[in-house]
Structure formats: C-alpha cells, structure tokens
Amino acid sequence: MGIPLVQQYRVGKYILQQKIKGKKRYPLVLMLEPLFQCNLACSGCGKIDYPKEILQRRVSVSDALQAVDECDAPIVSIPGGEPLIHKEMPELVRGLVERKKFVYLCTNAILLAKKIDDYEPTPYFTWSVHLDGLQEEHDRSVCQEGVFDKAVKAIKMALDRGFRVTVNCTLFDGEIPERVAAFFDYCTELGIEGITVSPGYSYEHAPRQDVFLPRSRSKELFRSIFRLGKQRSKSWVFNHSGLYLDFLAGNQTYQCTPWSNVTYNVFGWQKPCYLLVDEGYVNSFNELMDGTDWDQYGTGNNPKCDNCMAHCGYEGTAVDDMFAHPFKALKVWFRGQKLEGPMAPEVPIRYRRESADVIPLSVKKRENEAA
C-alpha cells in the first residue's frame, strides 16, 4: 500500500518551502506525548518509571494544539505511555485533523476495540499499532501474554472499518532474522499500510539494559533480514525512506538530526529528542530550536547517542539527503539496499572517551547489583 500520495505531496511541499526559506533546522514530525502512563510495563521502555504523580499528569488539548501550532510540523506522532488512556484523545485528534496534520496515534491496541467508535477514518489519521514481532517475541517484549492476539484482532477491526493502519516495531538484541522476516510477511498479509522499524535505543531508565542492540550488530541484523526479504515473493512495505533503510543496512554515513523529530510532553519541550529524557526542558518551541546546543548530541558527539540508529533521529537525515541527492535516492529505490561487501564508515568520535563511557550500561547495572 504505502504512504498516500496526498501525504507525500504535502510533506514534500513543506520541505521545499523550508529549503526555499533557507532554514537549516526544521521539524518534520512532532512527537506529542500527552501522558507517560501505560497499561503495560515493557522491558525496553524508558518512559514508565516516573513517580505516580507524574504518571497521572496529562497534556491538555489546548496545550497540545498550541504546541502543534508553534511547531507547525506536517506530521504529529502521538506516543506515550498509552495514548488511549487519555480521556480527551478523541478531541485532540479531531483538532489535529482539522489542522490537516497527518496523525499517527501509537497504541498497544489493548483499548482500541473499546475506543474505536470515538474516531473516524480519514487520510489524516493512522493507527500505529505496536508489535515487536510474532506472538512469542511480542508478548515477551511487552512482558504480558495475550497482547499479540489482542493487537492483531484490533488491527483487523480497524482495517475493516476503513482506517489507515501501520505497525511500529522495535528490534532488540538476540533477534533471529528468519523470525523477523516471518513477522514482516505476516504484517504484509494483514494488509497494513506499512511497517515502521527501528533498532532498540538503550533508554537509561529502561528496566532492562541487556536487550538493546549495539550499532554494528544492528547493521548486520538488518542486512540478514533484507537478504531474506529479497527471497520472498511478497513485497514488504516500510513506512520509511529508502535511504533510511539503506542506513540501517550500513550503507550510509549519517549524523543524527534530532530537530527533525521534536518532542512535547507533560514537562514541556524536551531537549534534544524523544529518546534522551534527562537533558532538560524549555517552555517554547523557539527556545528549543534556538537555545539547544545541537552539536553536543548525536553519534560521535555524545556517548549516550553512540548506539542509536532510531528513525526519530535518522529518518530526517535520510529525507534531507534524498532532497540533496535525488539520483542516489532513486538508485537505492530501484536496486534496493546493498547487502554484501564493506559498510560505510562510521562518524568519527569527537568527545573524549573516558574509560567509564565504554562500559555498557547493562554491565554497569549488573556490577552495581552485585556490589
């Protein structure tokens, strides 16, 4: 299926307008987190360890829409927590659709069947359902049995009612390429619009740190998965640019552009991105864009970013590269990802690497527990 032409046109038009204005930094996506509370406790989540009084906070509809107007990104992704817990979510979605923003509501789908009547199908609204693999892998990832079956049932219901539906998945350490390929086959057979995929980012606040993929293993994993994909008769459709997928396969040397996916949540505008939760907050979008020292973040600039290859940091980079080098993008689109031979060089390390920085967080945690 793929992204509708109206969305491709409007997002492309927006990017060209920013280029004409000479803007170096601009957002493509607003990550709007209206709450952190969730009805699951996933092992790789870094958003649910806040105290009860924080988990009970909600971003009001008026504050959320003001943030959307400030930012003016064409796409609004609503993660969490679990957004469907928010009682005013239908009103917020209606306000976004009225503004002709392309809304991706990210949900674990446990509440979707109960809440679906509060929403209407439109090209501007998409259910982005969290699935981290087939039944065994997904239920293990979310630490609860039966969630996969509920999510699939909800996906089928939403598709039957005419909604746009995508699947968002995170791949963790220990993934078996054949199982991931079978999962992508399954998603394709469901008839969803596309798959959003990303290597797991090592949230410092996540309950487990041993599940995240180092950068080199991420690239090898994606090459193995894409090789299997070439052998399939079905065509997997991803909710990504071809150059981002090429980056996952180790063929592009990209630096993160965190300003392309800015975040607003219960604390305000989060510096510098959706994934780093301890870098501070500001009160306005302009303060975020003008007052953040962006050169202090990204792979090679900050040890916290070393293993990150997440789409919220690198999809914007890939899209910018596509506009700068359209023939390279067309070549990748026609030929697919290079899956053999040497990989592109990594960005150089610019910060001083102290001995403590090179110890994986999972090792540090185990050492602390043993002490």
N, C-alpha and C positions, 0 to 999 in steps of 0.2 A: 504494500500500500504506500507507505512513505508519507512524508510531511505534505499537507495540501499545498497547492500552488499559491493560494491566497496568502498563506503564511510565508512561504518562500519569497513571494513578491514584496510583501510589506516589510519583512526583516531586511531583505536586500536593499530596498529603498531607504530604510532607516540608516543602514551602514553607509551607503553612498552619501547621504546627507551629512553624516558626521565627517566623512572624508573631505567633502567639499568645504565644510566649515573649518577644516584643519585641526580637528580635535585628535589628540594623541590617545587620550584615555576616555572611554565612554562605556557604559554598561550595555550588554546585550540582554542580560537576564537579571531580574530582581529576585533574590531568594528571600521570600517573605515568610518568616517563621512566626505564626501567630500564637504559638504556645510550645512548651517543651514537654508537657505531659503526654504520656503514651499508655496504651493498654497492652504493650509488650515490653520486654526487657532484653533486647538483643545483645549478644556478646560483643559485637563490634561497634555499639552505639556510644557516642561521647556526649549525648545530649540529655540523658535522663538521670544523671547523678546529682542534680541540684536539690537543695532542701525543699520541703513541702511547700513553703510559702512562695517559692519561685515557680515550682511546677503548677501552682494554682493561678498564676498570672496569665492574662490574656491581652493580646493587642486588640484594641477596639477597632471596629470597622472604620470609623472616622480617621484614626491614626494610621491605619493601614493604607487607606486610599490617599491620604496626604503624602505618605512615603512613596506610593506609586506615582503620584503626580510630580513630586520632587525629582524622582529618578528618571521617569519617562522612558524606561526600557520597554521594548516591544513585547517581551516575554516575561511573565510572572510565574515563578515556580513556588508552590506552597508546600514546603516540607514541614517537619515538626521534630519531635512529638508526632502525634496522630491528629491531623487537622480536623477530622470529622468529629472529634470530641468538642471542638469549638462550636458553641450554640449559634453563633452569628455567622458561621461559614457560608450558608446559602446567600445571605445578604451581601457578604463580601464578594463572593463570586459574581453575583449579579452586577455589582458596582464595577468590577473589573471588565466584564463582558461589555457593559455599556460604554466603557472607555476603549473598546476594541483592542484590549490586551489579550494575548494568547496565554491562557491559564493552564498550567499543569498542576493538578491537585494530587500530591503524592500521598498515598494511603496504603496501609497494610491490608485494607479491604475487609477487615473483620466487621466493621459497621456499615459497609457500603450498601448491602441489601436493605438495611433498615432506613438509610438516609437517602437513597437514590431518588425518591419521589420529590425531594426538595430541589432537584437540579433538572435542567432541560438541555437536550442535545443542541449543540451549536458548534460551528467550526472554530470558535474561540475558546472552547473548553475541552480539556482532556483529563480523563482519569489516568494517573500514572501509578500503576499498582506495583508494590514492592514484592518481587520474587527473586530470591538468591539462588535459584536452581530448581531441580526437580524435588519431589516431595521430601526425600531423605535429607538433601542438602539444605533446603529452605527451612524445614522445621527445626533442624539442628541450629541453623543460623539465628533464628528468632527465639530459640530456647523454649519452644512450645509445640507439642504435637497437634496436628489437625489444621494448622493455619494455612498450609498449602492448599488443601482441598477447599477451604472457605474462600480463599483468594481466587482460585480458578472458577468456582461457581459464580462469584461476583463478577469476574471478567466476562463470562458468557452472558450474564444478565445484562450488563452494560452494553455489550455489543448488540444483543438482541433489541435493545431499546434505541439503538442508533447513535450511541456516544462514541466519540473518539477514545481509544484506549491504547496506552503504551505499557510496557513492562520496564521497570527500572531494577537493575541487579548489580550487586557488588560481588566481585570475585576475591576470595581470600586465599591465604596460603594453604597448600595441600589440595587445591582443586585438581581434578582429573580431567584432562582435555576432552576425552570421549564423553564424559558425563555432561560437560558444559555444552558440547556440540549437540548432544541429545536434547538438552534443555532448550537450546535455540531452535532446534527442529520443532519441539513441542509448542513453543511460543508462536512460531510461524503457522503451525496447523490451527492454533486457536483463532487466527485471523486478526491479530492485533495490528496496529499501525506501524509499530517499530519497537526496537529494544534499545534502552539506554544502559550502557555497561561501563563499569569503572573498576580499576583495582582498588581494593580496600585501603583507605587512608588511616594511618595509625593515630587515631584520636588519643590524646594523653589521658582523657577521662574515661576511656572505654574500659569495661570490666575485665576484658582480656586483651593482652598485647601480643600474644603469640599467634594470632590469626592473620596478621597483616603481611602483605607481600612486599619484599624488597624490590627495588626498581628493576634490577637485572632479571629476576625471576618473573616479574610481570611481563616483560617483553618476550621472554621465552615461552611463557604460557600462552600469550596471545598469538604468537607465531604458530604454535602447535594447534590451537583452536582454529585459526584461519586456514591452516592446511587441511584440516578435516572438513571445513566448510566448502572448500573447493571441490571436495569429493562428493558433496551432497547434490542430489538432484533439485532440492528445494533451495530457494534463494533467501538468505537471511536479510532482513531489512533492519538497519540500525537507525536510531534517532540521532545520528552524528554526521559530521562532515567526513568525507573520505580521508582527508589529511589527518584528522584526529585518530582515526583507526590506523592510519599508517604510522603515526607517532606511537601508538600502543604496540605496534609490531617492531618498534625500534629503528624506524627508518627516517625519522625527523629529529633534529636537534632543536628543541623548543624550550623557551623560558616561559614560566607562568605569567599570565596576565590577570591577576586577581580582581582588578577593577571591572573586568568584563562580566563578573557574576557577583554583584554586591549583595550584602545581607542586611535585612532589617528585622529585628525581633523585639522581645519584651524589654530588652535593655537599651534599645536604640539602634543606631547604625554600627555594625560590628566591623572592627579593623582586624586584618585586612580582607578576610574572606570568610566563607561559610565554615571552613574546616578548622581554623585557628580560633579557639574560643577564649583565650586568655590574653589577648593583645590590646584590649580596651575598646571603648565605645564612644561615639560622638553623637551630637544632637541633630545634626543636619547632613543631608547628602553632600552639599558643597563642602562642608568641613571634612567629611570622609575623603572626598576626591582631592581636595587641595591640601589637607593637613596630614595625610598619611605619607610616611616615608616609604614609598613603594619599593625602593631599591634595597630595602632591608629584608625583603621577602622573596620567596621563590627558590627553586633548586639551585644550589651553589651559593646562595646569599644568606641562607638561614638553615641551621641544622634540622629544625622542625620540618622543613619542606623537602628534605633530601629524597625521600622515597615516594613523594606524591606524584601521581600521574592522573589525578582525578579530572573528569570532564569539566567540573566547575572552575578549574584553573586553566585548563589547556584547550578546551574547545574554542574559546575566544581567540586564543593564539592561532589555532588552525584556521579559523574563519578569516582572520586578518591576513594570514599567509595566502589563503585562497584568492583574496582580492588583489594581493600584491603580485602573485604568481599564478595567474589563471591557467596557463598551459601546463604547469606542474600538477595542478589540481585535476585537470582533465586527464592527464596521463595516468594518475592514480585511479581516477574514476573508471577509466576504460580497462586498465590492466589489473587493478586490484593491488593489494599490498605485496611488497617483496618479502618472501618468506625464507629465503636462503641467503647465505653469504654474510659478510660483516655488517654490523649495525652502525648507525650514525653515532658519532662521538657524543659523549655527554657534555653538558655545560661545565665549565671549569668551576672549581670550588674557590670562592673569593673570601670566605670567612676563615678565621683561624680555627683549625680543628683541634680542640683540646682533647686530651685522652678520654675524658668523660663523655664527650659527644659521640664517640664511635661505639660506645656500648649500647646495644639495642635496649629499648625500654623494657622489653619482656625479660631480659636478663637482669636489669636493674631491679625490677619488681620482685623476681624470684630471690635475688640476693637480699633485698630488704625483708622479705617474708622469712627467710632463713635466719636472719640476724636475731 
